[in-house]
Amino acid sequence: MPAGSASADLPDGADAVLAPLVADPSRTAVLCDFDGTLAPIVLDPADARPLEPVPVLLRSLARRFAVVAIVSGRPAAFLADHLGPPAGAAATVGLHGIYGMESVDAGGAVRPDARVAPWLPVAEEVAARLRHGLPEEVMVELKGPAVTVHWRRAPDEGARAAALVAEETARTGLEAHPGRMSCELRPPLAIDKGTVVEELSAGCTAACFLGDDVGDLPAFAALGRLATGGTATVGIAVRDAETAPEVAAAADLVVEGPEGAVAVLAWLDRAAGDGPA
Protein backbone atom coordinates (compact mmCIF):
# COMPACT_ATOMS: atom_id res chain seq x y z
CA MET A 1 0.00 0.00 0.00
CA PRO A 2 1.29 3.55 -0.67
CA ALA A 3 2.88 5.57 2.11
CA GLY A 4 0.49 6.70 4.79
CA SER A 5 -2.09 3.92 4.80
CA ALA A 6 -4.57 4.40 7.62
CA SER A 7 -6.81 2.09 9.59
CA ALA A 8 -9.73 4.54 9.86
CA ASP A 9 -12.60 4.18 7.43
CA LEU A 10 -13.89 7.10 5.41
CA PRO A 11 -17.58 8.01 5.70
CA ASP A 12 -19.99 6.70 3.09
CA GLY A 13 -19.89 8.85 -0.01
CA ALA A 14 -16.46 10.31 0.76
CA ASP A 15 -15.02 9.06 -2.53
CA ALA A 16 -17.47 11.18 -4.52
CA VAL A 17 -16.80 14.26 -2.39
CA LEU A 18 -13.02 13.90 -2.74
CA ALA A 19 -12.98 12.90 -6.42
CA PRO A 20 -12.59 16.47 -7.82
CA LEU A 21 -9.29 16.74 -5.97
CA VAL A 22 -7.73 13.94 -8.00
CA ALA A 23 -9.14 14.88 -11.40
CA ASP A 24 -5.84 16.72 -12.02
CA PRO A 25 -3.48 16.42 -9.04
CA SER A 26 -0.89 18.56 -10.82
CA ARG A 27 -3.27 21.52 -10.35
CA THR A 28 -4.62 20.70 -6.88
CA ALA A 29 -3.67 22.16 -3.47
CA VAL A 30 -3.86 19.88 -0.40
CA LEU A 31 -3.72 21.98 2.78
CA CYS A 32 -3.96 20.88 6.42
CA ASP A 33 -4.00 22.15 9.97
CA PHE A 34 -1.73 20.39 12.50
CA ASP A 35 -3.07 20.15 16.08
CA GLY A 36 -6.25 18.10 16.30
CA THR A 37 -6.00 17.34 12.59
CA LEU A 38 -2.73 15.49 12.01
CA ALA A 39 -1.73 15.30 15.70
CA PRO A 40 -3.91 14.35 18.68
CA ILE A 41 -4.64 17.08 21.25
CA VAL A 42 -2.43 16.67 24.34
CA LEU A 43 -2.16 18.35 27.75
CA ASP A 44 1.16 20.06 26.97
CA PRO A 45 1.35 21.52 23.45
CA ALA A 46 5.10 20.83 23.37
CA ASP A 47 4.33 17.11 23.49
CA ALA A 48 2.15 17.09 20.36
CA ARG A 49 3.35 14.80 17.60
CA PRO A 50 1.83 13.89 14.22
CA LEU A 51 0.45 10.41 13.80
CA GLU A 52 3.17 8.01 12.70
CA PRO A 53 2.32 7.85 8.96
CA VAL A 54 2.00 11.62 8.50
CA PRO A 55 5.50 12.88 7.56
CA VAL A 56 6.10 10.21 4.91
CA LEU A 57 2.54 10.52 3.62
CA LEU A 58 2.84 14.29 3.21
CA ARG A 59 6.02 13.89 1.16
CA SER A 60 4.34 11.26 -1.00
CA LEU A 61 1.45 13.66 -1.62
CA ALA A 62 3.92 16.44 -2.44
CA ARG A 63 5.26 14.32 -5.31
CA ARG A 64 1.78 14.01 -6.77
CA PHE A 65 -0.02 17.31 -6.08
CA ALA A 66 0.74 20.89 -7.11
CA VAL A 67 0.78 22.19 -3.53
CA VAL A 68 0.92 20.32 -0.22
CA ALA A 69 1.22 22.49 2.88
CA ILE A 70 0.56 22.74 6.60
CA VAL A 71 -1.14 25.94 7.74
CA SER A 72 -1.02 26.01 11.53
CA GLY A 73 -1.01 28.20 14.60
CA ARG A 74 2.24 26.48 15.59
CA PRO A 75 5.55 28.27 15.12
CA ALA A 76 7.08 27.34 11.79
CA ALA A 77 10.19 25.98 13.53
CA PHE A 78 8.04 23.47 15.45
CA LEU A 79 6.46 22.29 12.21
CA ALA A 80 9.88 21.93 10.61
CA ASP A 81 11.14 19.87 13.55
CA HIS A 82 8.29 17.37 13.28
CA LEU A 83 7.27 17.46 9.61
CA GLY A 84 10.33 18.67 7.75
CA PRO A 85 11.89 16.38 5.12
CA PRO A 86 15.02 14.33 5.75
CA ALA A 87 18.23 15.55 4.18
CA GLY A 88 18.16 15.16 0.41
CA ALA A 89 14.40 14.63 0.13
CA ALA A 90 13.06 15.77 -3.22
CA ALA A 91 9.44 16.42 -2.25
CA THR A 92 8.76 19.66 -0.40
CA VAL A 93 5.87 20.23 1.98
CA GLY A 94 5.07 23.89 2.67
CA LEU A 95 5.15 24.84 6.34
CA HIS A 96 3.27 27.99 7.37
CA GLY A 97 3.22 28.81 11.07
CA ILE A 98 1.45 31.26 13.37
CA TYR A 99 -1.50 31.45 11.00
CA GLY A 100 0.74 32.49 8.10
CA MET A 101 2.82 35.07 9.97
CA GLU A 102 5.92 32.98 9.28
CA SER A 103 6.97 30.15 6.98
CA VAL A 104 9.90 27.86 6.23
CA ASP A 105 11.76 28.68 3.03
CA ALA A 106 13.37 26.22 0.61
CA GLY A 107 16.60 26.32 2.57
CA GLY A 108 14.91 25.42 5.84
CA ALA A 109 15.09 28.91 7.38
CA VAL A 110 12.10 30.45 9.15
CA ARG A 111 10.95 33.64 7.41
CA PRO A 112 8.57 35.94 9.33
CA ASP A 113 6.20 38.26 7.54
CA ALA A 114 7.71 41.75 7.69
CA ARG A 115 4.49 43.16 9.13
CA VAL A 116 4.88 41.32 12.44
CA ALA A 117 8.16 42.95 13.54
CA PRO A 118 6.60 45.87 15.52
CA TRP A 119 4.50 43.38 17.48
CA LEU A 120 7.34 41.19 18.75
CA PRO A 121 8.15 43.33 21.83
CA VAL A 122 4.45 43.80 22.52
CA ALA A 123 3.92 40.04 22.62
CA GLU A 124 6.92 39.59 24.94
CA GLU A 125 5.52 42.10 27.41
CA VAL A 126 2.06 40.55 27.28
CA ALA A 127 3.46 37.07 27.90
CA ALA A 128 5.40 38.32 30.93
CA ARG A 129 2.34 39.99 32.45
CA LEU A 130 0.14 36.95 31.87
CA ARG A 131 2.70 34.61 33.41
CA HIS A 132 2.83 36.87 36.45
CA GLY A 133 -0.96 36.96 36.77
CA LEU A 134 -1.78 33.30 36.20
CA PRO A 135 -0.88 30.12 38.13
CA GLU A 136 1.84 27.82 36.78
CA GLU A 137 -0.77 25.28 35.71
CA VAL A 138 -1.92 27.75 33.04
CA MET A 139 0.64 27.69 30.25
CA VAL A 140 1.49 31.01 28.58
CA GLU A 141 3.15 30.26 25.26
CA LEU A 142 5.05 33.04 23.49
CA LYS A 143 5.11 32.41 19.74
CA GLY A 144 6.94 35.34 18.19
CA PRO A 145 4.26 37.99 17.62
CA ALA A 146 1.51 35.90 19.24
CA VAL A 147 0.76 34.65 22.76
CA THR A 148 -1.39 31.63 23.54
CA VAL A 149 -2.86 30.96 26.99
CA HIS A 150 -3.64 27.26 27.59
CA TRP A 151 -5.75 26.16 30.54
CA ARG A 152 -6.31 22.50 29.63
CA ARG A 153 -4.32 21.43 32.71
CA ALA A 154 -6.36 23.80 34.91
CA PRO A 155 -9.90 24.04 33.50
CA ASP A 156 -11.18 26.01 36.49
CA GLU A 157 -8.81 28.84 35.59
CA GLY A 158 -10.43 29.44 32.19
CA ALA A 159 -12.56 32.41 33.31
CA ARG A 160 -9.63 34.07 35.03
CA ALA A 161 -7.40 33.57 32.00
CA ALA A 162 -10.07 34.97 29.69
CA ALA A 163 -10.43 38.08 31.87
CA LEU A 164 -6.70 38.77 31.79
CA VAL A 165 -6.64 38.22 28.02
CA ALA A 166 -9.43 40.79 27.68
CA GLU A 167 -7.38 43.28 29.69
CA GLU A 168 -4.42 42.75 27.38
CA THR A 169 -6.44 43.23 24.23
CA ALA A 170 -7.71 46.55 25.57
CA ARG A 171 -4.21 47.63 26.61
CA THR A 172 -2.21 46.57 23.53
CA GLY A 173 -4.49 46.26 20.51
CA LEU A 174 -3.73 42.57 20.12
CA GLU A 175 -6.79 40.57 19.11
CA ALA A 176 -8.15 37.57 21.03
CA HIS A 177 -8.89 34.35 19.15
CA PRO A 178 -10.50 31.53 21.18
CA GLY A 179 -9.38 27.95 20.70
CA ARG A 180 -9.56 24.57 22.43
CA MET A 181 -9.36 25.42 26.15
CA SER A 182 -7.11 28.27 25.12
CA CYS A 183 -7.11 31.79 23.78
CA GLU A 184 -4.53 33.38 21.52
CA LEU A 185 -3.59 37.04 21.23
CA ARG A 186 -2.44 38.02 17.76
CA PRO A 187 -1.53 41.26 16.00
CA PRO A 188 -4.44 42.93 14.16
CA LEU A 189 -3.04 42.07 10.74
CA ALA A 190 -4.82 40.81 7.63
CA ILE A 191 -3.11 37.44 7.94
CA ASP A 192 -4.93 34.24 8.87
CA LYS A 193 -5.41 30.73 7.62
CA GLY A 194 -7.86 32.00 5.03
CA THR A 195 -5.42 34.42 3.43
CA VAL A 196 -2.79 31.67 3.31
CA VAL A 197 -5.20 29.18 1.75
CA GLU A 198 -6.13 31.66 -0.97
CA GLU A 199 -2.49 32.48 -1.66
CA LEU A 200 -1.39 28.84 -1.84
CA SER A 201 -4.35 27.85 -4.02
CA ALA A 202 -3.78 30.59 -6.61
CA GLY A 203 -3.59 29.05 -10.07
CA CYS A 204 -4.99 25.70 -8.92
CA THR A 205 -8.18 24.21 -10.28
CA ALA A 206 -8.96 22.34 -7.05
CA ALA A 207 -8.13 22.77 -3.37
CA CYS A 208 -8.96 21.23 -0.01
CA PHE A 209 -8.34 22.08 3.63
CA LEU A 210 -8.50 19.78 6.65
CA GLY A 211 -9.09 21.42 10.04
CA ASP A 212 -10.68 20.82 13.42
CA ASP A 213 -11.14 24.10 15.31
CA VAL A 214 -12.71 27.54 15.10
CA GLY A 215 -9.30 28.89 14.09
CA ASP A 216 -9.77 26.94 10.86
CA LEU A 217 -13.04 28.65 9.95
CA PRO A 218 -11.23 31.37 7.93
CA ALA A 219 -9.67 28.59 5.83
CA PHE A 220 -13.06 27.06 5.13
CA ALA A 221 -14.41 30.51 4.26
CA ALA A 222 -11.52 30.98 1.85
CA LEU A 223 -12.49 27.75 0.11
CA GLY A 224 -15.94 29.21 -0.35
CA ARG A 225 -14.49 32.30 -2.01
CA LEU A 226 -12.32 30.16 -4.26
CA ALA A 227 -15.36 28.10 -5.23
CA THR A 228 -17.22 31.19 -6.42
CA GLY A 229 -14.30 31.77 -8.79
CA GLY A 230 -14.60 28.29 -10.29
CA THR A 231 -12.13 26.32 -8.16
CA ALA A 232 -13.32 22.87 -7.09
CA THR A 233 -13.02 22.91 -3.31
CA VAL A 234 -13.52 20.44 -0.46
CA GLY A 235 -13.55 21.45 3.20
CA ILE A 236 -12.87 18.54 5.56
CA ALA A 237 -13.71 18.88 9.27
CA VAL A 238 -11.74 16.64 11.61
CA ARG A 239 -14.11 16.09 14.50
CA ASP A 240 -13.76 14.95 18.10
CA ALA A 241 -15.74 15.54 21.30
CA GLU A 242 -14.51 19.15 21.60
CA THR A 243 -15.08 20.25 18.00
CA ALA A 244 -17.37 23.27 17.76
CA PRO A 245 -20.55 22.60 15.71
CA GLU A 246 -19.78 25.46 13.34
CA VAL A 247 -16.62 23.71 12.17
CA ALA A 248 -18.51 20.65 10.95
CA ALA A 249 -21.24 22.90 9.52
CA ALA A 250 -18.67 24.74 7.40
CA ALA A 251 -17.27 21.53 5.86
CA ASP A 252 -18.22 19.34 2.92
CA LEU A 253 -16.99 16.18 4.63
CA VAL A 254 -16.62 15.25 8.31
CA VAL A 255 -14.16 12.61 9.51
CA GLU A 256 -13.40 11.38 13.01
CA GLY A 257 -10.17 12.53 14.60
CA PRO A 258 -6.65 12.62 13.21
CA GLU A 259 -7.04 9.00 12.14
CA GLY A 260 -9.83 10.12 9.83
CA ALA A 261 -7.67 12.92 8.46
CA VAL A 262 -4.88 10.45 7.70
CA ALA A 263 -7.43 8.22 5.96
CA VAL A 264 -8.38 11.15 3.71
CA LEU A 265 -4.76 11.89 2.85
CA ALA A 266 -4.04 8.24 2.21
CA TRP A 267 -7.06 8.06 -0.12
CA LEU A 268 -5.79 11.09 -2.04
CA ASP A 269 -2.33 9.54 -2.28
CA ARG A 270 -3.68 6.28 -3.65
CA ALA A 271 -6.18 7.88 -6.01
CA ALA A 272 -3.64 10.32 -7.43
CA GLY A 273 -1.19 7.49 -7.96
CA ASP A 274 -3.80 5.49 -9.84
CA GLY A 275 -4.58 8.37 -12.19
CA PRO A 276 -7.72 10.53 -12.54
CA ALA A 277 -10.71 9.31 -10.56
Secondary structure, DSSP 8 states (H G I E B T S, - for coil): --TT--SS---TTHHHHHGGGGSSGGGEEEEE--BTTTB---SSGGG----TTHHHHHHHHHHHSSEEEEE-SS-HHHHHHHH---TT-----EEEEGGGTEEE-TTS-EEE-GGGGGGHHHHHHHHHHHHHHS-TTSEEEEETTEEEEE-TT-GGGHHHHHHHHHHHHHHH--EEEEETTEEEEE-S-S-SHHHHHHHHHTT-SEEEEEE-SGGGHHHHHHHHHHHHTT-EEEEEEEE-TT--HHHHHT-SEEEEHHHHHHHHHHHHHHHHHH---
